[in-house]
Each structure stands twice: as C-alpha cells, then as structure tokens.
C-alpha cells in the first residue's frame, strides 16, 4: 500500500512519490537537507549558549576590558564601544559591542559622546547572542535595561538623586530593588554592591598602567558578585558595569 506524499511547503498531496513538487516546484531533497542543517546549527547554538551561561553562573569574579580601536586613539573621534569579558583567570567568556553604524548613531556619538543612548549586545565567544543592554537618554537619572537576547526583560539599573555620592538602584524585572550600588566619596574608583546596607560585592575600575592610561582612555573593570545570586541578577550587575563606565569614566573630564 502506497503512502501519500505531501509537499512540506505548499501541502500538495499525491499518492505517487515525487522529487519535485508538481504545484510549487520545491526540490524535496534540498529542502530536507536545509532543514537538517538548520536543526544542526540551532542545536550547536543552543549548546554554545548553555556552555557560556554555565561558565558565567560558576564565576564569582569577572574582568571587563574596554577595547579601543587605533582610529579612535589617534583621532579622538568616538567609535562604538567594545569590551572583552573575562573570568578571573583571563579566559574569554563574552564579547560586548555597542550597536549602530548609521549616520544618526554616528552623529549621536559625536555630539552626545558619553551621554548618548545606546544598545549593546553581549555575545558568547562563539558569537551567540546572550544579553542585550539598552540605555535611553537621561541627563542625570541614568538608566539601563537588561534583557535576554530575545528581548525577555531581566531587570534595570537606575541612578538615584544624591548631592555628593553616586547611588544606583538595581531592580529585578518586576521593579523590585534587589541591590544598591554605592560609590563612596573617598573611593571614586569603587562601587559597592549592597543589600540591606551591607556590602556583599563590588565593582572597581582597575589601574591599566601609566603608559596605557596616557595613550588611551580605555577602562578596565573588575566585578565581584555577591555569593549565591541568580544568573539573571549576575547579568543585571554585569550590565551595571557598562553604564558606570559611560556615566563616570568614559570621558576624562566626566566624573559626575
């Protein structure tokens, strides 16, 4: 007994087997091969993402290194920010890169410099998208939204008003404050991660060395995460590093 064959594209059905669909012309073997290759690619991407997130979950300390291009170093013209995210042994975990190559974004970077709104993507070292950061324009009450690469929200960073100190609220996706970032007056390179007034972690700008500091304004940071926190909370705190860099360290004269 013959089994009817159905075209996977247009659903044409025939009791006689066919290699090319009589209705839409689809070559069945090529279509099935493409589907197989797509499935293999998606499976590989899923494994790469899981591997990167597993390593992220197991890491309590990260190093974030800003990567400056020679064109920006020599001309001083602001380009898209790029960062390498490493574990405490110096192994690469993520790449972070600011979006935007249009004329509008180029002009925004030129005129607003570190005050500019931006969208930044975090990738695994294999190039798989993991997280997305979005910063709207704010003159003082700076914000950053952190989501998964598919747009699912994770949380937000919001600056709070303070005359002398630098204080941020770390919020989960429901808007509940889970941590506070506190920048002491006498330690301008450090932001303490606090919960119920107790320091449980920190974000610190690292000294890059006299020669590097003189040639470029590239910033290096270290973050020590609170113990036992969820992966989503780690992602929010990692996002805070990039906002802090833009607001407080991106321009030599910007120390607000």
LOKOL-241865 format. One record per atom (N, C-alpha, C): residue number from 1; residue in one letter; x, z, y. Coordinates in nm, 3 decimals, padded with zeros to 5 digits. Layout:
BEGIN
  pado  dokol       xx       zz       yy
   NUM      A        X        Z        Y
...
//
This chain:
BEGIN
  pado  dokol       xx       zz       yy
     1      X   00.084   00.000  -00.120
     1      X   00.000   00.000   00.000
     1      X   00.088   00.000   00.125
     2      X   00.068  -00.099   00.210
     2      X   00.148  -00.108   00.332
     2      X   00.102  -00.006   00.436
     3      X   00.201   00.045   00.511
     3      X   00.170   00.136   00.621
     3      X   00.172   00.059   00.752
     4      X   00.072   00.075   00.832
     4      X   00.065   00.004   00.960
     4      X   00.180   00.048   01.050
     5      X   00.238  -00.048   01.123
     5      X   00.346  -00.019   01.218
     5      X   00.291  -00.022   01.359
     6      X   00.335   00.074   01.439
     6      X   00.286   00.086   01.577
     6      X   00.403   00.077   01.673
     7      X   00.388   00.000   01.777
     7      X   00.492  -00.012   01.880
     7      X   00.500   00.119   01.958
     8      X   00.619   00.179   01.971
     8      X   00.631   00.307   02.043
     8      X   00.614   00.295   02.194
     9      X   00.608   00.171   02.245
     9      X   00.594   00.153   02.390
     9      X   00.450   00.125   02.431
    10      X   00.388   00.026   02.366
    10      X   00.253  -00.016   02.409
    10      X   00.144   00.021   02.309
    11      X   00.187   00.080   02.196
    11      X   00.093   00.125   02.091
    11      X   00.024   00.010   02.018
    12      X   00.078  -00.110   02.025
    12      X   00.024  -00.220   01.944
    12      X   00.045  -00.185   01.797
    13      X  -00.058  -00.206   01.716
    13      X  -00.052  -00.171   01.575
    13      X  -00.076  -00.294   01.490
    14      X   00.001  -00.303   01.378
    14      X  -00.012  -00.416   01.287
    14      X   00.017  -00.370   01.145
    15      X  -00.057  -00.428   01.050
    15      X  -00.032  -00.397   00.909
    15      X   00.093  -00.467   00.859
    16      X   00.141  -00.566   00.933
    16      X   00.263  -00.639   00.897
    16      X   00.380  -00.583   00.976
    17      X   00.489  -00.543   00.908
    17      X   00.606  -00.491   00.981
    17      X   00.660  -00.594   01.079
    18      X   00.712  -00.548   01.192
    18      X   00.771  -00.638   01.291
    18      X   00.893  -00.572   01.352
    19      X   00.990  -00.655   01.392
    19      X   01.112  -00.605   01.456
    19      X   01.101  -00.613   01.608
    20      X   01.026  -00.711   01.656
    20      X   00.996  -00.724   01.799
    20      X   00.845  -00.710   01.815
    21      X   00.801  -00.630   01.912
    21      X   00.657  -00.611   01.932
    21      X   00.593  -00.743   01.977
    22      X   00.491  -00.790   01.906
    22      X   00.424  -00.915   01.946
    22      X   00.355  -00.906   02.081
    23      X   00.321  -00.785   02.125
    23      X   00.249  -00.771   02.252
    23      X   00.343  -00.757   02.371
    24      X   00.435  -00.660   02.365
    24      X   00.521  -00.633   02.483
    24      X   00.664  -00.682   02.467
    25      X   00.702  -00.728   02.347
    25      X   00.835  -00.783   02.327
    25      X   00.944  -00.680   02.303
    26      X   00.908  -00.552   02.290
    26      X   01.008  -00.447   02.269
    26      X   01.084  -00.471   02.139
    27      X   01.218  -00.461   02.145
    27      X   01.302  -00.469   02.025
    27      X   01.308  -00.328   01.966
    28      X   01.242  -00.310   01.853
    28      X   01.221  -00.176   01.799
    28      X   01.353  -00.106   01.766
    29      X   01.447  -00.175   01.703
    29      X   01.573  -00.113   01.661
    29      X   01.653  -00.062   01.780
    30      X   01.656  -00.141   01.889
    30      X   01.731  -00.099   02.008
    30      X   01.663   00.020   02.075
    31      X   01.529   00.017   02.077
    31      X   01.456   00.128   02.136
    31      X   01.483   00.258   02.061
    32      X   01.478   00.252   01.928
    32      X   01.502   00.372   01.847
    32      X   01.646   00.421   01.861
    33      X   01.741   00.327   01.875
    33      X   01.881   00.367   01.894
    33      X   01.899   00.438   02.027
    34      X   01.834   00.386   02.133
    34      X   01.843   00.452   02.263
    34      X   01.782   00.592   02.258
    35      X   01.670   00.604   02.188
    35      X   01.607   00.736   02.174
    35      X   01.699   00.833   02.101
    36      X   01.767   00.785   01.999
    36      X   01.860   00.869   01.923
    36      X   01.977   00.914   02.011
    37      X   02.032   00.819   02.088
    37      X   02.144   00.852   02.177
    37      X   02.101   00.949   02.285
    38      X   01.981   00.932   02.341
    38      X   01.930   01.023   02.442
    38      X   01.913   01.163   02.386
    39      X   01.862   01.172   02.262
    39      X   01.845   01.303   02.198
    39      X   01.980   01.369   02.176
    40      X   02.080   01.293   02.135
    40      X   02.215   01.349   02.114
    40      X   02.273   01.398   02.245
    41      X   02.251   01.319   02.353
    41      X   02.301   01.359   02.485
    41      X   02.234   01.487   02.531
    42      X   02.102   01.496   02.515
    42      X   02.028   01.616   02.558
    42      X   02.071   01.738   02.476
    43      X   02.093   01.719   02.347
    43      X   02.139   01.830   02.263
    43      X   02.277   01.877   02.308
    44      X   02.366   01.783   02.338
    44      X   02.501   01.819   02.382
    44      X   02.496   01.890   02.517
    45      X   02.412   01.841   02.608
    45      X   02.397   01.904   02.740
    45      X   02.343   02.046   02.727
    46      X   02.247   02.065   02.636
    46      X   02.191   02.199   02.613
    46      X   02.296   02.294   02.561
    47      X   02.380   02.247   02.468
    47      X   02.486   02.331   02.413
    47      X   02.590   02.366   02.519
    48      X   02.626   02.266   02.603
    48      X   02.723   02.291   02.710
    48      X   02.670   02.394   02.809
    49      X   02.541   02.381   02.844
    49      X   02.481   02.476   02.938
    49      X   02.478   02.616   02.877
    50      X   02.439   02.626   02.751
    50      X   02.434   02.756   02.684
    50      X   02.572   02.819   02.677
    51      X   02.673   02.738   02.646
    51      X   02.809   02.790   02.637
    51      X   02.856   02.844   02.772
    52      X   02.830   02.769   02.881
    52      X   02.871   02.814   03.014
    52      X   02.799   02.941   03.055
    53      X   02.669   02.948   03.028
    53      X   02.592   03.066   03.066
    53      X   02.631   03.187   02.981
    54      X   02.665   03.164   02.853
    54      X   02.711   03.274   02.768
    54      X   02.842   03.333   02.823
    55      X   02.932   03.245   02.866
    55      X   03.059   03.292   02.923
    55      X   03.034   03.366   03.055
    56      X   02.942   03.315   03.135
    56      X   02.905   03.380   03.261
    56      X   02.848   03.519   03.235
    57      X   02.761   03.528   03.136
    57      X   02.698   03.657   03.103
    57      X   02.801   03.759   03.055
    58      X   02.908   03.712   02.990
    58      X   03.008   03.803   02.934
    58      X   03.117   03.842   03.034
    59      X   03.116   03.779   03.152
    59      X   03.222   03.802   03.250
    59      X   03.177   03.902   03.357
    60      X   03.260   04.002   03.382
    60      X   03.226   04.103   03.482
    60      X   03.296   04.079   03.615
    61      X   03.399   03.993   03.615
    61      X   03.474   03.964   03.737
    61      X   03.492   03.813   03.748
    62      X   03.466   03.758   03.868
    62      X   03.487   03.616   03.893
    62      X   03.577   03.597   04.013
    63      X   03.646   03.483   04.014
    63      X   03.728   03.441   04.127
    63      X   03.669   03.310   04.178
    64      X   03.645   03.302   04.307
    64      X   03.587   03.182   04.368
    64      X   03.688   03.125   04.466
    65      X   03.733   03.003   04.440
    65      X   03.835   02.939   04.522
    65      X   03.778   02.819   04.594
    66      X   03.785   02.820   04.726
    66      X   03.740   02.704   04.803
    66      X   03.845   02.594   04.792
    67      X   03.799   02.471   04.774
    67      X   03.888   02.357   04.757
    67      X   03.878   02.267   04.878
    68      X   03.985   02.263   04.957
    68      X   03.988   02.181   05.078
    68      X   04.050   02.045   05.048
    69      X   03.994   01.941   05.110
    69      X   04.048   01.807   05.099
    69      X   04.150   01.784   05.210
    70      X   04.251   01.699   05.181
    70      X   04.357   01.677   05.279
    70      X   04.304   01.613   05.407
    71      X   04.200   01.531   05.395
    71      X   04.143   01.471   05.515
    71      X   04.091   01.576   05.611
    72      X   04.028   01.680   05.557
    72      X   03.977   01.788   05.641
    72      X   04.091   01.872   05.696
    73      X   04.193   01.897   05.611
    73      X   04.307   01.978   05.656
    73      X   04.379   01.912   05.772
    74      X   04.398   01.779   05.763
    74      X   04.476   01.707   05.864
    74      X   04.397   01.679   05.991
    75      X   04.267   01.653   05.977
    75      X   04.186   01.615   06.094
    75      X   04.105   01.730   06.151
    76      X   04.076   01.831   06.066
    76      X   03.992   01.941   06.111
    76      X   03.844   01.907   06.105
    77      X   03.809   01.785   06.059
    77      X   03.668   01.745   06.050
    77      X   03.604   01.811   05.929
    78      X   03.489   01.874   05.950
    78      X   03.422   01.949   05.844
    78      X   03.366   01.856   05.737
    79      X   03.407   01.877   05.611
    79      X   03.353   01.800   05.499
    79      X   03.269   01.891   05.410
    80      X   03.212   01.832   05.305
    80      X   03.131   01.910   05.213
    80      X   03.217   02.018   05.146
    81      X   03.165   02.140   05.144
    81      X   03.238   02.249   05.080
    81      X   03.235   02.235   04.929
    82      X   03.349   02.263   04.867
    82      X   03.363   02.262   04.722
    82      X   03.436   02.389   04.679
    83      X   03.397   02.441   04.565
    83      X   03.458   02.563   04.514
    83      X   03.479   02.553   04.363
    84      X   03.582   02.619   04.316
    84      X   03.602   02.640   04.172
    84      X   03.570   02.786   04.143
    85      X   03.493   02.810   04.037
    85      X   03.457   02.946   03.996
    85      X   03.529   02.974   03.865
    86      X   03.613   03.077   03.865
    86      X   03.700   03.109   03.751
    86      X   03.669   03.248   03.700
    87      X   03.702   03.272   03.572
    87      X   03.694   03.410   03.523
    87      X   03.820   03.484   03.564
    88      X   03.832   03.612   03.527
    88      X   03.944   03.693   03.575
    88      X   04.078   03.648   03.516
    89      X   04.075   03.565   03.410
    89      X   04.198   03.511   03.352
    89      X   04.236   03.376   03.414
    90      X   04.153   03.326   03.504
    90      X   04.181   03.198   03.568
    90      X   04.124   03.078   03.495
    91      X   04.038   03.102   03.395
    91      X   03.974   02.991   03.324
    91      X   03.854   02.939   03.403
    92      X   03.845   02.808   03.415
    92      X   03.736   02.748   03.492
    92      X   03.603   02.768   03.422
    93      X   03.502   02.816   03.496
    93      X   03.367   02.831   03.445
    93      X   03.272   02.731   03.508
    94      X   03.273   02.727   03.643
    94      X   03.180   02.642   03.717
    94      X   03.254   02.565   03.826
    95      X   03.186   02.460   03.874
    95      X   03.222   02.394   03.998
    95      X   03.101   02.405   04.090
    96      X   03.125   02.428   04.217
    96      X   03.018   02.433   04.316
    96      X   03.047   02.328   04.423
    97      X   02.945   02.250   04.458
    97      X   02.965   02.145   04.558
    97      X   02.843   02.130   04.646
    98      X   02.868   02.123   04.774
    98      X   02.762   02.103   04.873
    98      X   02.710   01.960   04.865
    99      X   02.578   01.945   04.869
    99      X   02.518   01.811   04.868
    99      X   02.527   01.748   05.006
   100      X   02.505   01.614   05.008
   100      X   02.487   01.548   05.137
   100      X   02.596   01.452   05.175
   101      X   02.565   01.322   05.166
   101      X   02.658   01.221   05.213
   101      X   02.595   01.129   05.316
   102      X   02.472   01.162   05.357
   102      X   02.402   01.078   05.454
   102      X   02.456   01.101   05.595
   103      X   02.424   01.009   05.684
   103      X   02.468   01.023   05.823
   103      X   02.411   01.149   05.886
   104      X   02.285   01.183   05.851
   104      X   02.222   01.303   05.908
   104      X   02.299   01.429   05.869
   105      X   02.338   01.439   05.741
   105      X   02.411   01.559   05.698
   105      X   02.552   01.561   05.756
   106      X   02.612   01.445   05.772
   106      X   02.747   01.440   05.833
   106      X   02.740   01.489   05.978
   107      X   02.639   01.444   06.053
   107      X   02.623   01.488   06.191
   107      X   02.591   01.637   06.197
   108      X   02.510   01.685   06.101
   108      X   02.478   01.828   06.098
   108      X   02.603   01.910   06.076
   109      X   02.689   01.866   05.983
   109      X   02.815   01.939   05.960
   109      X   02.904   01.937   06.084
   110      X   02.901   01.823   06.157
   110      X   02.988   01.810   06.274
   110      X   02.942   01.901   06.387
   111      X   02.811   01.905   06.413
   111      X   02.761   01.980   06.528
   111      X   02.734   02.128   06.496
   112      X   02.683   02.157   06.377
   112      X   02.649   02.296   06.345
   112      X   02.758   02.368   06.267
   113      X   02.855   02.294   06.213
   113      X   02.966   02.349   06.133
   113      X   02.915   02.456   06.036
   114      X   02.965   02.580   06.049
   114      X   02.930   02.684   05.952
   114      X   02.786   02.732   05.964
   115      X   02.719   02.697   06.073
   115      X   02.579   02.739   06.091
   115      X   02.482   02.644   06.020
   116      X   02.531   02.537   05.964
   116      X   02.447   02.431   05.911
   116      X   02.365   02.476   05.790
   117      X   02.245   02.421   05.774
   117      X   02.173   02.439   05.648
   117      X   02.243   02.357   05.540
   118      X   02.227   02.395   05.416
   118      X   02.290   02.318   05.309
   118      X   02.217   02.341   05.177
   119      X   02.241   02.248   05.086
   119      X   02.204   02.264   04.945
   119      X   02.331   02.251   04.864
   120      X   02.355   02.344   04.773
   120      X   02.476   02.343   04.694
   120      X   02.439   02.351   04.546
   121      X   02.508   02.272   04.464
   121      X   02.485   02.269   04.320
   121      X   02.601   02.335   04.248
   122      X   02.568   02.412   04.144
   122      X   02.668   02.472   04.057
   122      X   02.660   02.404   03.922
   123      X   02.774   02.352   03.876
   123      X   02.782   02.279   03.752
   123      X   02.872   02.352   03.653
   124      X   02.848   02.329   03.524
   124      X   02.946   02.370   03.424
   124      X   03.068   02.281   03.439
   125      X   03.178   02.318   03.376
   125      X   03.300   02.236   03.388
   125      X   03.282   02.099   03.324
   126      X   03.179   02.086   03.236
   126      X   03.148   01.956   03.177
   126      X   03.056   01.872   03.265
   127      X   03.006   01.932   03.376
   127      X   02.922   01.858   03.468
   127      X   02.773   01.880   03.453
   128      X   02.735   01.979   03.371
   128      X   02.593   02.009   03.351
   128      X   02.543   02.098   03.463
   129      X   02.431   02.060   03.526
   129      X   02.375   02.140   03.634
   129      X   02.323   02.274   03.584
   130      X   02.355   02.382   03.658
   130      X   02.316   02.517   03.618
   130      X   02.230   02.586   03.723
   131      X   02.278   02.589   03.848
   131      X   02.208   02.659   03.954
   131      X   02.208   02.575   04.081
   132      X   02.112   02.604   04.169
   132      X   02.102   02.535   04.297
   132      X   02.082   02.638   04.407
   133      X   02.157   02.623   04.517
   133      X   02.151   02.714   04.630
   133      X   02.101   02.637   04.752
   134      X   02.005   02.694   04.823
   134      X   01.952   02.629   04.943
   134      X   01.955   02.727   05.060
   135      X   02.018   02.682   05.168
   135      X   02.025   02.765   05.289
   135      X   01.953   02.695   05.402
   136      X   01.844   02.753   05.455
   136      X   01.778   02.696   05.573
   136      X   01.857   02.735   05.699
   137      X   01.830   02.666   05.808
   137      X   01.898   02.702   05.933
   137      X   01.841   02.833   05.987
   138      X   01.928   02.926   06.016
   138      X   01.893   03.052   06.081
   138      X   02.005   03.085   06.179
   139      X   01.967   03.132   06.298
   139      X   02.069   03.168   06.397
   139      X   02.134   03.302   06.364
   140      X   02.056   03.398   06.318
   140      X   02.112   03.529   06.284
   140      X   02.065   03.578   06.147
   141      X   01.935   03.571   06.121
   141      X   01.881   03.626   05.995
   141      X   01.902   03.524   05.883
   142      X   02.027   03.511   05.843
   142      X   02.066   03.410   05.746
   142      X   02.002   03.436   05.610
   143      X   01.967   03.326   05.540
   143      X   01.902   03.335   05.410
   143      X   01.966   03.237   05.312
   144      X   01.951   03.267   05.184
   144      X   01.992   03.175   05.080
   144      X   01.896   03.191   04.962
   145      X   01.839   03.079   04.917
   145      X   01.752   03.079   04.800
   145      X   01.832   03.032   04.679
   146      X   01.821   03.105   04.569
   146      X   01.894   03.072   04.447
   146      X   01.793   03.037   04.339
   147      X   01.814   02.923   04.273
   147      X   01.724   02.880   04.167
   147      X   01.805   02.819   04.053
   148      X   01.738   02.799   03.940
   148      X   01.799   02.720   03.833
   148      X   01.804   02.574   03.877
   149      X   01.880   02.493   03.806
   149      X   01.896   02.354   03.847
   149      X   01.764   02.277   03.842
   150      X   01.669   02.325   03.761
   150      X   01.538   02.260   03.753
   150      X   01.443   02.307   03.863
   151      X   01.489   02.395   03.952
   151      X   01.407   02.442   04.064
   151      X   01.339   02.574   04.042
   152      X   01.346   02.630   03.921
   152      X   01.282   02.760   03.894
   152      X   01.350   02.869   03.975
   153      X   01.277   02.941   04.063
   153      X   01.341   03.039   04.152
   153      X   01.396   03.159   04.077
   154      X   01.510   03.209   04.126
   154      X   01.572   03.329   04.071
   154      X   01.570   03.444   04.170
   155      X   01.596   03.412   04.299
   155      X   01.597   03.518   04.398
   155      X   01.646   03.468   04.533
   156      X   01.674   03.561   04.622
   156      X   01.707   03.527   04.761
   156      X   01.802   03.632   04.818
   157      X   01.886   03.586   04.912
   157      X   01.970   03.675   04.994
   157      X   01.919   03.667   05.137
   158      X   01.898   03.781   05.202
   158      X   01.851   03.782   05.340
   158      X   01.933   03.882   05.422
   159      X   01.979   03.836   05.538
   159      X   02.051   03.926   05.626
   159      X   01.953   04.015   05.701
   160      X   01.990   04.143   05.714
   160      X   01.909   04.238   05.788
   160      X   01.973   04.265   05.924
   161      X   01.890   04.308   06.019
   161      X   01.942   04.335   06.153
   161      X   02.028   04.461   06.152
   162      X   02.145   04.448   06.215
   162      X   02.235   04.562   06.232
   162      X   02.328   04.531   06.349
   163      X   02.350   04.629   06.436
   163      X   02.432   04.606   06.555
   163      X   02.578   04.584   06.519
   164      X   02.635   04.669   06.436
   164      X   02.777   04.664   06.407
   164      X   02.809   04.624   06.263
   165      X   02.725   04.664   06.170
   165      X   02.755   04.640   06.029
   165      X   02.690   04.509   05.982
   166      X   02.741   04.460   05.871
   166      X   02.688   04.337   05.809
   166      X   02.613   04.380   05.684
   167      X   02.480   04.365   05.685
   167      X   02.397   04.414   05.577
   167      X   02.303   04.302   05.529
   168      X   02.297   04.285   05.398
   168      X   02.210   04.185   05.337
   168      X   02.125   04.251   05.228
   169      X   02.004   04.202   05.213
   169      X   01.919   04.242   05.102
   169      X   01.928   04.136   04.992
   170      X   01.942   04.182   04.869
   170      X   01.943   04.094   04.752
   170      X   01.807   04.109   04.685
   171      X   01.729   04.002   04.682
   171      X   01.591   04.008   04.635
   171      X   01.573   03.929   04.506
   172      X   01.487   03.978   04.417
   172      X   01.455   03.901   04.298
   172      X   01.351   03.795   04.333
   173      X   01.306   03.720   04.235
   173      X   01.215   03.608   04.263
   173      X   01.078   03.654   04.313
   174      X   01.046   03.782   04.293
   174      X   00.919   03.837   04.343
   174      X   00.933   03.901   04.480
   175      X   01.053   03.895   04.539
   175      X   01.075   03.951   04.671
   175      X   01.109   04.098   04.673
   176      X   01.137   04.157   04.556
   176      X   01.175   04.299   04.548
   176      X   01.325   04.314   04.568
   177      X   01.365   04.411   04.650
   177      X   01.508   04.434   04.672
   177      X   01.569   04.498   04.548
   178      X   01.673   04.434   04.493
   178      X   01.740   04.487   04.375
   178      X   01.878   04.542   04.408
   179      X   01.941   04.488   04.514
   179      X   02.071   04.538   04.560
   179      X   02.078   04.524   04.711
   180      X   02.178   04.591   04.768
   180      X   02.212   04.575   04.909
   180      X   02.358   04.536   04.918
   181      X   02.389   04.442   05.007
   181      X   02.528   04.408   05.037
   181      X   02.563   04.471   05.170
   182      X   02.669   04.551   05.171
   182      X   02.706   04.629   05.289
   182      X   02.850   04.601   05.325
   183      X   02.872   04.552   05.449
   183      X   03.006   04.524   05.498
   183      X   03.054   04.631   05.594
   184      X   03.143   04.721   05.550
   184      X   03.193   04.828   05.638
   184      X   03.271   04.772   05.756
   185      X   03.266   04.844   05.869
   185      X   03.336   04.802   05.990
   185      X   03.486   04.796   05.967
   186      X   03.541   04.896   05.901
   186      X   03.686   04.908   05.886
   186      X   03.741   04.826   05.769
   187      X   03.653   04.760   05.694
   187      X   03.698   04.674   05.583
   187      X   03.628   04.539   05.594
   188      X   03.669   04.457   05.693
   188      X   03.597   04.332   05.721
   188      X   03.604   04.229   05.610
   189      X   03.694   04.248   05.512
   189      X   03.708   04.151   05.404
   189      X   03.625   04.189   05.282
   190      X   03.551   04.299   05.291
   190      X   03.482   04.351   05.174
   190      X   03.333   04.368   05.199
   191      X   03.252   04.333   05.099
   191      X   03.109   04.362   05.098
   191      X   03.080   04.443   04.972
   192      X   03.032   04.562   04.992
   192      X   02.998   04.648   04.879
   192      X   02.861   04.610   04.824
   193      X   02.849   04.606   04.693
   193      X   02.720   04.585   04.627
   193      X   02.664   04.723   04.596
   194      X   02.551   04.757   04.658
   194      X   02.497   04.892   04.647
   194      X   02.357   04.893   04.584
   195      X   02.328   05.002   04.518
   195      X   02.194   05.029   04.468
   195      X   02.167   05.177   04.489
   196      X   02.060   05.206   04.564
   196      X   02.026   05.344   04.598
   196      X   02.146   05.415   04.663
   197      X   02.210   05.344   04.758
   197      X   02.321   05.396   04.839
   197      X   02.451   05.417   04.761
   198      X   02.455   05.379   04.633
   198      X   02.575   05.393   04.552
   198      X   02.642   05.258   04.531
   199      X   02.775   05.252   04.555
   199      X   02.845   05.127   04.532
   199      X   02.861   05.104   04.383
   200      X   02.818   04.986   04.336
   200      X   02.826   04.954   04.194
   200      X   02.899   04.821   04.169
   201      X   02.947   04.759   04.274
   201      X   03.022   04.635   04.263
   201      X   03.071   04.595   04.400
   202      X   03.140   04.482   04.411
   202      X   03.189   04.440   04.543
   202      X   03.223   04.292   04.545
   203      X   03.219   04.237   04.665
   203      X   03.264   04.101   04.694
   203      X   03.378   04.113   04.795
   204      X   03.491   04.052   04.766
   204      X   03.608   04.068   04.852
   204      X   03.672   03.934   04.880
   205      X   03.704   03.909   05.007
   205      X   03.784   03.792   05.041
   205      X   03.929   03.822   05.008
   206      X   03.991   03.730   04.935
   206      X   04.127   03.751   04.888
   206      X   04.227   03.689   04.985
   207      X   04.343   03.755   05.000
   207      X   04.453   03.701   05.079
   207      X   04.518   03.588   05.002
   208      X   04.527   03.469   05.062
   208      X   04.575   03.350   04.992
   208      X   04.726   03.329   05.006
   209      X   04.789   03.407   05.091
   209      X   04.932   03.387   05.117
   209      X   04.953   03.326   05.254
   210      X   05.064   03.360   05.318
   210      X   05.089   03.321   05.457
   210      X   05.088   03.170   05.477
   211      X   05.155   03.095   05.387
   211      X   05.164   02.951   05.405
   211      X   05.028   02.885   05.392
   212      X   04.953   02.923   05.290
   212      X   04.822   02.862   05.269
   212      X   04.727   02.897   05.381
   213      X   04.730   03.023   05.429
   213      X   04.643   03.064   05.538
   213      X   04.676   02.987   05.665
   214      X   04.806   02.956   05.684
   214      X   04.847   02.886   05.805
   214      X   04.806   02.739   05.802
   215      X   04.813   02.676   05.683
   215      X   04.786   02.533   05.672
   215      X   04.637   02.504   05.664
   216      X   04.563   02.584   05.586
   216      X   04.420   02.558   05.567
   216      X   04.340   02.682   05.599
   217      X   04.207   02.662   05.611
   217      X   04.117   02.776   05.627
   217      X   04.038   02.799   05.499
   218      X   04.095   02.753   05.386
   218      X   04.029   02.772   05.257
   218      X   04.019   02.920   05.225
   219      X   03.904   02.959   05.172
   219      X   03.879   03.100   05.142
   219      X   03.871   03.123   04.992
   220      X   03.932   03.233   04.948
   220      X   03.923   03.276   04.810
   220      X   03.850   03.410   04.806
   221      X   03.765   03.426   04.705
   221      X   03.688   03.550   04.693
   221      X   03.696   03.601   04.550
   222      X   03.679   03.730   04.537
   222      X   03.660   03.792   04.408
   222      X   03.528   03.868   04.409
   223      X   03.457   03.867   04.298
   223      X   03.334   03.945   04.287
   223      X   03.338   04.026   04.159
   224      X   03.312   04.154   04.174
   224      X   03.298   04.244   04.060
   224      X   03.151   04.279   04.047
   225      X   03.091   04.238   03.936
   225      X   02.947   04.257   03.917
   225      X   02.916   04.400   03.872
   226      X   02.800   04.450   03.910
   226      X   02.753   04.576   03.851
   226      X   02.739   04.561   03.700
   227      X   02.769   04.666   03.628
   227      X   02.764   04.660   03.481
   227      X   02.620   04.653   03.432
   228      X   02.600   04.572   03.329
   228      X   02.472   04.568   03.259
   228      X   02.360   04.494   03.328
   229      X   02.390   04.415   03.434
   229      X   02.282   04.345   03.504
   229      X   02.245   04.217   03.431
   230      X   02.126   04.164   03.463
   230      X   02.076   04.043   03.400
   230      X   02.151   03.920   03.451
   231      X   02.145   03.813   03.371
   231      X   02.211   03.689   03.409
   231      X   02.156   03.636   03.541
   232      X   02.024   03.644   03.562
   232      X   01.965   03.595   03.686
   232      X   02.017   03.672   03.807
   233      X   02.039   03.804   03.791
   233      X   02.092   03.885   03.900
   233      X   02.238   03.849   03.930
   234      X   02.314   03.815   03.825
   234      X   02.451   03.768   03.846
   234      X   02.451   03.638   03.926
   235      X   02.359   03.550   03.894
   235      X   02.352   03.422   03.965
   235      X   02.319   03.443   04.113
   236      X   02.230   03.537   04.142
   236      X   02.194   03.565   04.281
   236      X   02.315   03.621   04.357
   237      X   02.387   03.713   04.295
   237      X   02.505   03.772   04.360
   237      X   02.616   03.669   04.376
   238      X   02.631   03.579   04.280
   238      X   02.730   03.472   04.295
   238      X   02.692   03.385   04.413
   239      X   02.563   03.354   04.428
   239      X   02.519   03.277   04.544
   239      X   02.551   03.346   04.675
   240      X   02.547   03.479   04.675
   240      X   02.576   03.554   04.798
   240      X   02.718   03.528   04.847
   241      X   02.810   03.502   04.755
   241      X   02.949   03.476   04.795
   241      X   02.957   03.354   04.886
   242      X   02.883   03.249   04.852
   242      X   02.888   03.126   04.932
   242      X   02.823   03.147   05.069
   243      X   02.714   03.221   05.076
   243      X   02.653   03.249   05.205
   243      X   02.746   03.332   05.292
   244      X   02.807   03.434   05.234
   244      X   02.902   03.518   05.308
   244      X   03.018   03.435   05.361
   245      X   03.066   03.342   05.281
   245      X   03.177   03.257   05.326
   245      X   03.136   03.176   05.447
   246      X   03.019   03.113   05.441
   246      X   02.974   03.031   05.554
   246      X   02.953   03.117   05.679
   247      X   02.887   03.231   05.664
   247      X   02.849   03.310   05.781
   247      X   02.968   03.381   05.844
   248      X   03.056   03.437   05.763
   248      X   03.158   03.528   05.816
   248      X   03.301   03.476   05.812
   249      X   03.330   03.371   05.733
   249      X   03.469   03.330   05.718
   249      X   03.494   03.181   05.732
   250      X   03.389   03.100   05.742
   250      X   03.408   02.955   05.741
   250      X   03.487   02.906   05.862
   251      X   03.457   02.958   05.979
   251      X   03.531   02.921   06.100
   251      X   03.625   03.034   06.139
   252      X   03.744   02.998   06.188
   252      X   03.842   03.101   06.223
   252      X   03.790   03.201   06.325
   253      X   03.707   03.151   06.419
   253      X   03.656   03.239   06.521
   253      X   03.525   03.307   06.485
   254      X   03.474   03.279   06.363
   254      X   03.341   03.329   06.326
   254      X   03.356   03.457   06.247
   255      X   03.330   03.570   06.307
   255      X   03.343   03.698   06.241
   255      X   03.223   03.786   06.270
   256      X   03.105   03.723   06.285
   256      X   02.987   03.799   06.324
   256      X   02.930   03.879   06.207
//
